[in-house]
Each structure stands twice: as structure tokens, then as C-alpha cells.
Amino acid sequence: MAELTAKQQAVLNFIADFVQRHGYQPSLREMAESFGVNHNAIRGHLTTAAHKGKIEILDGGYRSIRFRGDWKKWRTKRAHAHK
């Protein structure tokens, strides 16, 4: 599996932290606002992470993401590049 860039890792960490706090996944807009980017940039990071085998984007769209493998192992603690 290919490694994630720092920004891709930060987006996935954001999702995991958001789910832990709120009980559901953030929208593309919520992620984009948090990172100060366009939602298309977030979509690109998520699509690339899926191609790298780190997540699976389910039929429900970008709010229906499943982490693949042992995500707790590759997830970096609080490594949010945007903060």
C-alpha cells in the first residue's frame, strides 16, 4: 500500500476525530471549512486515499467512508496539518 501524504493523513485523522466526537462522519463542506480549502480538494485527498487502499468510499458517498486495514496502527496521533 502506498503511503499517504501529510495532508491526506490529516484529512483522515480529522474524519476519525470528528466521528469520535460527534458519532457521524463530517460532510465534505465541514472538512473543507476546517482545512480552509475547496471541497474538491478534500474530495481529491479522499479519492487518492481510497486508491492507496487506506479507505473505501461506500455507495453513500463521502459521508460513507470505511477505514481499511488496521487504521489505528497507521493513524498518527493528532497529526492535523491544518492546525
Number of C-alpha atoms within 10 A of each C-alpha: 7 9 12 17 12 13 16 20 22 23 24 24 21 22 19 19 16 15 13 11 10 9 10 13 20 19 15 19 14 13 21 18 13 13 20 11 12 13 17 12 15 22 15 12 20 23 17 16 23 17 14 14 16 22 19 19 17 11 9 8 11 18 15 14 18 14 16 12 11 9 15 12 8 12 14 14 11 11 16 17 14 12 8
